[in-house]
Amino acid sequence: MTRKFEQTSGRRRRQQVKRKQARQADAFSDLQRHSRSQPFQPVRSNNGSQDKTSVRMAPPPSSQRVTPNHVSTKSSQVKRPPTQPAVKLAGARPRSQPVQIPTHRQAARKPFQAGSIVLVLLLRLLILGIGAGAIAGIVFTIRGLTGEQQATRPSDDESRITSPSPTPVNPFDATLKRDLEMALLRQQIQVLAAAQPGLTPGMFFLNLNTGAFLDLNGTSSFSAASMIKVPILVAFFQDVDAGKIRLDEQLIMRPDLIAGGSGAMQYKKPGSQFSALETATQMIVISDNTATNLLIDRLGGAAALNQRFQAWGLTQTMIHNLLADLEGTNTTSPQDLTKLMTLVSEGNLLSRQSRDRLLNIMRQTVTDTLLPRGLGKGATIAHKTGDIGSTVGDTGLIDMPNGQRYVATVVVKRPHNDPRAQELIRQISRLVYNYQSQPPLSPPGTLTAPGINQAGTNSPASPPLE
């Protein structure tokens, strides 16, 4: 009896469980069919407006559905009665439109966004104001410092009254004021010149390293002869530096510019053309008179050149006639020529390129029978000679093997073509060169020119000139 009762009770419980599982499966199927028919249903408020913040999402597809753990997999095999259509009750709200109450965050979202934008704008304005204030402070500080400097600095009118404007100082004149003249050497040269009656020498020597100088009739006016071509050459390269003339510019030889005497251009046909550089080179190297006249004409004429000579501080250098000027009307002085070569060497008149080109041309001078003959071995000279019947002279820049550099100018007025004048220049050149060759700290001693003793007579024991 007891076993039979237990079997009956167990069968009833199993039937109840199966009916319960069947009802759950039917409810789950109804939910799936309803979700497929209405995948998204917006929630509407009582006034019929659509709330964009509440949307019912469709359930996941059947492939992603999860069966409840308490539903047996055999429930699908149970025969279920056909489902009955849902009965709509009066006043019931549709199942697909549940009432959704907006949350606190959804209701306060828009006011929060507007407030954040205003806050960001205010923060940016604050940062911009701080930056502008810092920049303005820096500007005012700089202006204040500048104003203090200008307040302490005297005005132009005050500076003119309290401190006179300095006048340009010629380096040549400053050197002469700073250093002593080579007095002992000057006395020896005077003795040497006194032994040659009828000759009137004038000379000016300047050591560019020590500033020592020798002046004997240096400011006297002499006929320039071809030495007038040196300032013309300087003026030519000044115009080259200024862009007023090109080195390859062609100069036309007119008949009125052709001159006799030295030079080869005079033998060319009128109308022949020569480059400006070639013309300047021929004027110095072979002392071409026609080339000199071409440059005088191209540089503006004698009057324009004389003004430039005076601007350089040359007081006795003047062009009165075109070359050849055998009468010696063009004038200069030993001091003028030494000053000019000093200014060129120190770079006061020309650019470095033009200065080097000028000195290179003057080192090619063909006539080397005057100053170069008194120089020792290893010395170089950039020079220009002049020789007419009444006057002979030579001016140049000498570089010695011991590193000394000096400017030498010797001009001798003589009886017509007296050869003693050339010899006197050579002797003076050797005497000065030997003086410059002495060690700076040793006493200069008594120097005599080779071949000439103190009495001015020939000395057979003296070595011959080179």
C-alpha positions in Angstrom: 0.0 0.0 0.0 2.7 2.4 1.0 4.8 1.8 -2.1 1.7 2.2 -4.4 0.9 5.5 -2.7 4.4 6.8 -3.1 4.4 5.9 -6.9 1.0 7.7 -7.3 2.3 10.8 -5.5 5.5 10.9 -7.5 3.6 10.6 -10.8 1.3 13.5 -9.8 4.3 15.7 -8.9 6.0 15.0 -12.3 2.8 15.9 -14.1 2.6 19.2 -12.2 6.2 20.0 -13.0 5.6 19.3 -16.7 2.5 21.5 -16.8 4.4 24.3 -15.1 7.2 24.0 -17.6 4.8 24.0 -20.5 3.1 27.3 -19.2 6.6 29.0 -18.9 7.5 27.9 -22.4 4.3 29.3 -23.8 4.9 32.6 -22.1 8.4 32.8 -23.5 7.2 32.0 -27.0 4.6 34.8 -26.7 7.3 37.2 -25.7 9.4 36.3 -28.7 6.6 36.7 -31.2 5.7 40.1 -29.8 9.3 41.3 -29.9 9.6 40.3 -33.6 6.5 42.2 -34.6 7.5 45.5 -32.8 11.4 45.7 -32.6 11.6 49.3 -31.4 8.8 51.1 -29.7 9.5 54.7 -28.4 7.9 55.6 -25.2 5.4 58.4 -25.5 4.3 60.7 -22.8 0.7 61.4 -21.8 0.5 64.4 -24.1 1.5 62.2 -27.1 5.1 63.8 -27.6 7.9 61.4 -28.2 10.7 61.2 -25.6 14.0 60.8 -27.4 15.8 59.6 -24.3 13.6 56.4 -23.8 13.6 53.7 -26.5 12.7 50.1 -26.0 15.3 47.8 -27.6 14.3 44.6 -29.4 15.4 41.3 -27.7 18.4 39.6 -29.2 17.9 37.2 -32.1 17.0 33.7 -31.6 20.6 32.5 -32.1 21.6 34.5 -29.0 18.6 33.6 -26.8 19.3 32.1 -23.4 17.0 29.4 -22.1 16.2 29.6 -18.4 18.2 27.1 -16.4 15.0 25.7 -14.8 13.4 24.9 -18.2 14.3 21.4 -19.4 15.4 20.9 -22.9 12.7 18.3 -23.2 10.0 21.0 -22.8 10.1 21.7 -26.6 8.9 18.1 -27.1 5.8 18.6 -24.9 2.6 19.1 -26.8 1.2 22.5 -26.0 -2.4 23.5 -26.7 -2.9 26.3 -29.2 -2.4 29.8 -27.9 -5.4 32.0 -27.5 -5.3 35.7 -28.7 -4.8 38.1 -25.9 -7.9 39.8 -24.6 -7.8 43.5 -24.6 -9.2 45.0 -21.4 -10.9 48.3 -21.3 -8.7 51.0 -20.0 -5.6 48.8 -20.2 -2.4 50.4 -21.6 -0.8 48.7 -24.6 1.9 46.4 -23.7 4.2 47.8 -26.4 4.1 51.3 -24.9 5.4 51.2 -21.3 5.5 54.4 -19.4 9.1 55.5 -19.0 10.0 58.1 -16.3 13.2 60.1 -17.3 16.0 59.8 -14.8 17.7 62.7 -13.0 20.7 62.7 -15.4 18.6 62.7 -18.5 16.4 65.6 -17.2 19.5 67.7 -16.3 21.7 66.9 -19.3 20.9 69.9 -21.4 21.3 72.5 -18.7 24.5 71.0 -17.6 26.0 71.2 -21.2 25.1 74.9 -21.5 26.6 75.7 -18.2 29.8 73.9 -19.1 30.2 75.8 -22.3 29.9 79.1 -20.5 32.4 78.0 -17.9 34.9 77.0 -20.6 34.5 80.4 -22.3 35.0 82.3 -19.1 38.2 80.2 -18.4 39.6 81.0 -21.8 38.9 84.7 -21.4 40.7 84.6 -18.1 43.7 82.9 -19.6 43.8 85.4 -22.5 43.6 88.3 -20.1 46.5 87.0 -18.0 48.6 86.5 -21.1 47.8 90.0 -22.5 48.6 91.6 -19.1 52.0 89.8 -19.0 52.9 90.9 -22.5 51.9 94.5 -21.7 54.0 94.5 -18.6 57.1 93.4 -20.5 56.5 96.0 -23.2 56.1 98.8 -20.6 59.3 97.6 -18.8 61.3 97.7 -22.0 60.0 101.2 -22.8 60.8 102.3 -19.3 64.4 101.1 -19.6 64.8 102.7 -23.0 63.4 106.0 -21.7 65.9 106.0 -18.8 68.8 105.4 -21.2 67.6 108.2 -23.5 67.1 110.5 -20.5 70.7 109.9 -19.3 72.1 110.2 -22.9 72.8 113.8 -24.0 71.0 115.1 -27.0 72.7 115.9 -30.3 72.7 119.6 -29.5 74.2 119.1 -26.1 76.9 116.8 -27.5 77.8 119.5 -30.0 78.2 122.0 -27.2 80.0 119.9 -24.6 82.2 117.8 -26.8 83.4 119.1 -30.2 83.2 116.7 -33.1 86.6 115.1 -33.8 88.2 116.0 -37.1 89.4 113.2 -39.3 93.0 112.3 -38.6 95.3 111.4 -41.5 97.2 108.3 -40.5 100.2 109.6 -42.3 100.2 112.9 -40.2 99.5 111.0 -37.0 102.5 108.7 -37.6 104.8 111.7 -38.2 103.7 113.3 -34.9 104.1 110.1 -32.9 107.6 109.1 -34.0 111.0 110.7 -34.2 112.8 111.6 -37.4 115.9 109.6 -38.3 118.2 112.6 -37.6 121.5 110.7 -37.8 120.6 109.2 -41.2 119.5 112.7 -42.4 122.8 114.2 -41.6 124.7 111.5 -43.4 122.5 112.0 -46.6 123.1 115.7 -46.4 126.9 115.1 -46.5 126.4 112.7 -49.4 124.3 115.3 -51.4 126.7 118.1 -50.6 129.4 116.3 -52.5 127.4 116.6 -55.7 127.2 120.3 -56.6 124.4 121.4 -59.0 122.0 118.7 -57.8 119.0 119.5 -55.5 117.6 116.4 -53.9 114.3 116.1 -52.1 113.3 112.9 -50.3 110.8 111.5 -47.8 111.2 108.0 -46.2 108.7 106.4 -43.7 109.0 103.1 -41.9 105.5 101.7 -41.7 106.5 99.3 -38.9 108.2 101.8 -36.5 106.9 105.1 -37.8 110.5 106.5 -38.1 110.8 108.9 -41.0 113.4 111.0 -42.8 112.5 114.4 -44.4 114.9 116.3 -46.5 113.3 119.0 -48.7 110.2 116.7 -48.6 107.6 119.4 -48.9 109.4 121.2 -51.8 107.7 121.2 -55.2 109.4 119.3 -58.0 108.4 118.5 -61.6 106.5 115.2 -61.4 107.5 113.8 -64.7 106.0 110.3 -65.0 105.6 110.0 -61.2 102.3 111.8 -61.7 101.0 108.5 -63.0 100.8 107.1 -59.5 98.0 109.3 -58.2 96.2 108.8 -61.6 96.4 105.0 -61.0 95.0 105.4 -57.5 92.1 107.5 -58.8 91.4 104.9 -61.5 91.0 102.1 -59.0 88.9 104.3 -56.8 86.4 104.6 -59.6 86.6 100.8 -60.1 85.7 100.3 -56.5 82.8 102.8 -56.9 81.5 101.1 -59.9 82.0 104.1 -62.2 84.3 102.2 -64.5 84.8 98.6 -65.4 88.2 96.9 -65.9 87.0 95.5 -69.2 85.6 98.7 -70.4 86.9 99.7 -73.9 88.7 103.1 -74.2 88.9 104.6 -77.6 92.2 106.3 -78.5 91.4 109.7 -80.0 94.0 111.7 -82.0 94.1 114.5 -79.5 95.1 112.0 -76.8 98.1 110.5 -78.6 101.4 111.5 -77.1 105.1 111.0 -77.9 107.8 109.8 -75.7 107.6 106.5 -73.9 104.9 103.9 -74.7 103.7 101.8 -77.7 100.1 102.9 -78.0 101.1 106.0 -80.0 101.9 103.7 -82.9 98.4 102.3 -83.1 95.8 103.8 -85.5 93.5 106.5 -84.1 90.2 104.8 -83.0 91.9 101.8 -81.6 90.3 100.4 -78.5 92.0 99.2 -75.3 90.5 97.8 -72.1 90.7 100.0 -69.1 92.9 97.6 -67.1 95.3 97.2 -70.0 95.5 101.0 -70.3 96.3 101.4 -66.6 98.9 98.6 -66.8 100.7 100.1 -69.8 100.7 103.5 -68.1 102.8 102.1 -65.2 104.8 99.2 -66.6 106.3 100.9 -69.6 105.2 104.4 -68.7 103.0 104.8 -71.7 102.1 108.5 -72.1 99.2 107.9 -74.5 97.6 105.4 -72.0 98.0 108.1 -69.3 96.1 110.7 -71.4 93.3 108.1 -72.1 92.8 107.6 -68.3 93.0 111.4 -67.6 90.2 111.9 -70.1 88.1 108.9 -68.8 88.4 110.1 -65.2 87.0 113.5 -65.9 90.0 115.6 -66.9 92.8 117.3 -65.1 90.6 119.7 -63.0 88.5 116.8 -61.5 91.7 114.8 -60.7 93.3 117.8 -59.0 90.3 118.1 -56.7 90.7 114.5 -55.7 94.4 114.9 -55.1 93.7 117.8 -52.7 91.0 115.7 -50.9 93.6 113.1 -50.2 95.9 115.7 -48.6 98.3 116.1 -51.4 99.3 119.8 -51.4 101.8 120.0 -54.3 100.4 117.4 -56.7 98.8 119.0 -59.7 98.2 118.2 -63.4 98.5 121.2 -65.6 99.0 119.5 -69.0 98.6 116.2 -70.7 101.6 113.9 -71.0 104.4 113.8 -72.2 104.9 117.2 -70.4 108.6 117.4 -71.1 108.6 120.9 -69.8 107.8 119.7 -66.3 104.6 121.7 -65.6 102.9 118.9 -63.7 104.2 119.0 -60.1 104.4 117.0 -56.9 106.5 116.7 -53.8 108.4 113.8 -52.1 106.1 114.0 -49.1 102.9 113.9 -51.3 104.1 110.7 -53.0 105.1 109.0 -49.8 101.9 110.0 -48.1 99.9 108.6 -51.1 101.8 105.3 -51.0 101.3 105.1 -47.3 97.5 105.6 -47.6 97.4 102.9 -50.3 99.4 100.4 -48.3 97.3 101.0 -45.2 94.0 100.5 -47.1 92.7 104.0 -46.6 91.9 104.8 -50.2 91.2 101.5 -52.0 89.6 98.2 -51.3 91.9 95.3 -50.6 91.4 93.8 -54.0 92.1 97.0 -55.8 95.1 97.8 -53.6 96.6 94.4 -54.3 96.0 94.8 -58.0 97.6 98.3 -58.0 100.7 97.1 -56.1 101.0 94.1 -58.5 101.1 96.4 -61.5 103.7 98.7 -59.9 105.9 95.7 -59.1 106.1 95.1 -62.9 107.7 98.4 -63.7 110.3 97.8 -66.3 112.7 100.6 -65.4 114.6 99.4 -62.3 117.7 101.6 -62.4 117.0 103.9 -59.4 115.6 102.8 -56.0 115.7 99.0 -56.8 119.5 99.2 -57.3 120.0 100.2 -53.7 118.1 97.3 -52.2 119.5 94.1 -50.8 118.9 90.5 -51.8 115.3 89.3 -51.1 113.7 92.8 -51.0 110.8 93.6 -53.3 109.5 97.0 -54.5 106.4 98.4 -56.1 107.4 101.7 -57.6 107.2 104.2 -60.4 110.0 106.3 -61.9 110.0 109.6 -63.6 112.6 111.0 -65.9 112.7 114.2 -67.9 115.6 116.5 -68.8 115.4 118.6 -65.6 114.2 116.1 -63.1 114.6 112.4 -62.2 112.9 110.5 -59.4 111.5 107.3 -58.0 108.8 106.5 -55.5 107.8 103.1 -54.2 106.9 100.7 -51.4 109.7 98.4 -50.2 109.3 95.0 -48.4 112.5 93.8 -46.7 113.4 90.2 -45.8 113.4 91.0 -42.1 109.7 91.9 -42.3 110.2 95.7 -42.3 108.2 97.8 -44.8 108.9 101.4 -45.7 108.0 104.0 -48.3 110.7 105.8 -50.2 110.6 108.8 -52.5 113.6 110.5 -53.9 113.5 113.3 -56.5 116.5 115.2 -57.8 116.5 118.4 -59.8 119.5 118.5 -62.1 121.1 120.2 -65.0 119.7 118.8 -68.3 120.1 115.0 -68.3 123.0 115.0 -65.7 123.6 111.3 -65.0 124.9 112.1 -61.5 121.3 112.5 -60.4 120.5 108.8 -61.0 123.6 107.7 -59.2 122.8 109.9 -56.2 119.3 108.2 -56.0 120.9 104.7 -56.0 123.4 105.7 -53.2 120.7 107.2 -51.0 118.5 104.1 -51.6 121.4 101.8 -50.4 122.1 104.0 -47.4 118.5 104.0 -46.2 118.2 100.2 -46.8 121.2 99.4 -44.7 119.9 101.7 -41.9 116.5 99.8 -42.0 118.3 96.5 -41.9 119.9 97.1 -38.5 118.4 95.3 -35.5 115.9 97.6 -33.7 117.7 97.4 -30.3 121.3 98.0 -31.6 122.6 101.5 -31.9 122.4 102.8 -35.4 126.0 103.8 -35.6 127.5 105.7 -38.5 126.3 104.6 -41.9 127.7 105.6 -45.2 126.5 104.8 -48.7 128.5 102.1 -50.5 131.1 103.7 -52.7 131.0 107.0 -50.8 133.0 107.9 -47.7 132.3 110.7 -45.2 134.1 113.2 -47.3 131.9 112.4 -50.3 134.7 110.9 -52.4 134.8 107.5 -53.9 136.1 104.7 -51.6 137.8 101.8 -53.4 137.1 99.4 -50.5 133.3 99.8 -50.7 131.4 97.0 -52.4 129.8 97.9 -55.8 126.1 98.5 -56.1 123.9 95.6 -57.2 
